[in-house]
């Protein structure tokens, strides 16, 4: 069967069942919700790596990662497209850059563990997305 025929069959079947196939709303690099959460995860990761008195809440981090994957699928992205996006060096560089800028704006300074701890405690106290992934020892 030709690919166009297969696609047509899927669309017709979906319409007859009362559902429609998910179509990507916007490219992942333009999805604010997705990218904000990736930045928040990077912020939490940097804090837990730099601050010896703060740990990552593994179950919360895993749960958020699964939820984000589900969200991306619901936006019409395939697992392969999601993996490709998350593995992209340019995406990582952009997300890491935004996270580093945010941390610096909050007072985190390279080589100063206590500055990262202070930012981490503030994130936890404010119950930000990043803070929800952290746990003070």
Protein Blocks (a to p, Z undefined) as FASTA:
>chain_A
ZZklmmmmmmmmmmmnopacdddfbdfklmmklmmmmmmmmmmmmmmmmmmkbccdfklm
mmmmmmmmmmmmmnopafklmmmmmmpmklmmmmmmmmmmmmmmnopaehilklmmmmmm
mmmmnopaklmmpccZZ
